[in-house]
Amino acid sequence: MSRRLKILFADDDLKYSLVLKKFLEKEGYEVTYTGNGTMALEQFPVIKPDLVLLDINMPGLNGFEVAEKIRETDKQVLLFFLSDRSDKNDRLKGFSLKGNDYIAKPFYPEELIARIQERFELFETEEIEQECYTFGNTVFNYSINEIRTGNNKTLITSRQAEILRILARNLNLTVDRDLILTAIWGSASYANSLALNVQISYLRKALANDPTVSIASLSKKGYLLKG
């Protein structure tokens, strides 16, 4: 890595947390620990972490409340929930708050490290060649499925990235609908056509931060990425 990744870690279980903190630091991460959600929020703008690890059950503000407040000002920082609450509704709540991962306790520290590395490995490896496209005020990084407009960053699915890549390679040109369907799904069936409609709607939302960019639908022809 060109620099040490900074982690803000909030959990009220002091003994467990100090063990995990030491493990993370041995892996080369810079870790700031707080014992409750209120302290975590206070430290967040000071530390400016790359990753926030949040226990859910904490005194004062719980992990969900902390995540909600962080997302009001920062859409980019990674949020991992660490919790012994493994109920489906809790997981859905975590992801509805734009959490990037939800790890049920107990877990092995090595599992957490693996998940962190998976998120950051593309940024840590300088040799990786990034495939990027620029249109309007937006940069689309196909290599990491990322759309960035100014300070706004949106991650899209691999399938959406494949569609946007085709459109970006033909910027301001009409791309035949059947060409996209065959390239992505292998056939231009009715079911695949409906799926393409859904994916295009998601892409439009992902590009909404840039008013200079749009995806136009041309009846019986295809799609046109304008930018």
N, C-alpha and C positions, 0 to 999 in steps of 0.2 A: 504494500500500500504506500501511496505517496504521503499519507498522513494517518494518524491514529483516528479511528472512528470513535465518536463520542456517544456514550450511552447514558441516558437518564433512567434510573431504576427505582421504582417506588413499590414498597412492600412493607407491611407492618410486622412481618415475622423476622425479627432482627437476626437471630442465629442462622436461620436458613439463608437469609439475604446476604450476610457477610461471606458465607461459604461460596455462594454463587458469584458474588462480586469478585472474590479472589480468583475464581476459576476464569471468569471473563477477562480479568486483567492479565492473567498468564497467557491468554490468547492474543494479547496485544491491544485490547480495547481500553479506552479511557472511560472509567465508570464513575458516575456520581450517584450516590445512594441517598434516598430520603425515606422516612418511615411512614409518611402519609400523603394523601393526595393534595392537600393544601400546600405543603412544602414543595411538592413536585411542580405545581403550577407556578410557584414563586421562582423556582430554579430554572424553569424552562427557557424564559427569554434571556437569562444570564448565560446559561451553558450553550444554548443553541445546538442541541444534540442532533445526531443523525438518526438515532433510534430511541424510542421510549418504551421501556418494559413496564407494564402496569399490572399489579395485582388488582383484582376486582373488589374483594372485601377489605376495605381499609377504613379507619375512623375518619370522621370529617367527610371529605369528598371521596367517593368510591372511584374505582378505575374507570367506569363508564362515564361518570360526571367529568373526570379529568380529561378523558379523550374528547368528549363533546366540546369542552372549552378550548382545548388545543386546536381542534379542527376549525373553530371559528376564525382563527388567525393564521393557521398553517395547514395547508392542504397537502404538503409534500413530505413532511417528516414521517418516518415509518413508526407505526404503533403495533406493538405485540401485547396481547393480553395473556397473563399467566394466572391461571385460576384452578381451584379444585371444584369449581362449578362447571360441570361438563354437560349440563342440560342443553338440549337443542335450542331452546329459546334464548339462553344466555349467549350461545355462539352466534345466533342470528342477530342478537342485539349488538354484539361486538362488531360484526361486519357491517351492520347498518350505520354504525358510527365511523365507518371508513377505516376500521382496523385492518392491518395487513396480515395478521396471523393471530391464532387463538390456540394456545398450548395448554393442555390440561395437566394439572399437577396430580400425582408426582410425575416428573419427567427426568431423564438423565441430562446433565449439563451438556453432554456431547450432542444431544438432539437439538438443544437451543443453539449451540454453536453452528451446527449444520444448517439450520434454518436462517441464521443471520448471514452466513457465508453465501447461501443460495441467493439471498436478496442483493448482496453487495459485490458478488464475484465479478460481474461485468465492469463495475467501476474500479475494482482493485487491480484488474489485469490490464496493464497499459498496452500489451501487445494486441488486444482484441481490436479488430478494425470495425468501426461503427458505420452502419449504412444509414445515412440521413438524407432527408428530403426537406427542402424549404419552400413554402408557399405562403403568400401573404406575410403575416407577422408570426408565422408558426414554423416550428422545426419538428418534423416527425422522425424519430429515431426508431427505425425498423428493428434494429438489433436488440432493443430492450422493450419494444412495444410501448413507446412513450411519445406522447404529444405534448409539446411545451410551447406555451404562448406567454412571453414575458416571464413573470414569476409563477404562472399557473402551470401545473404539470398534471397530466391525466394518463393513467395506464389503461391500455385496451387489451383485449384478448388477442391471442395469436391469429385467430381467424379474421378478426377485424383488421389486424395489422396486414395480413396478406391482401385483403381487399383494398385497403388504403394504399398499399405499395403499388398495386396495379394502377390505381387512379393517379397517384403521384408521378409515376413514370410517364403518364400521358396527360400531364397537367394542361388544363385548358383545352383538352381534346375529348371528344365523345368516345367512351369505351363501350363497346357492344355488350349488352346484358348477358347474352349467351356465352361470350368469351369469359366473363367473370365467373359465371356458374360452372363452366367446364374446368376452368383453372383451379377453382377452390373446392368444388364438390364432385367434379368428375362427370356431371351430366346436368342438362338444363331442364330437369323434371319440375313439375308443378310444386312439389314439396320443397325442393331446393330453392325455387324462385321465391316462395314465401319466406324461407329462411334468410335469403339475401335482403328482402325488404326490411326484416327486423334488424339485421346487422347494419344496414345503411342508416336506419334511424338512430342506432346507438352511436355510430360514427358522427352523425350530425350533432348529437348532444356533446360528444367529446371535443368537437371543433367549435363549440358555441362561444368560447372565450375570444375568438378572433372574428370580428364582423366582416373582415375583408376576405374571408374564406367561406365557401359553401359547396355543397354537393347538389347539383341540379339533376332532376329526373327528366329525361327526354322520352316522351311517349313512344313506345315500340322501337326505341333505339338503344338507350342505355343510360349511362351516368356520365356526368361531367364535373370534375373537380376544378373549381375556379379559385384562383389565388395569385 
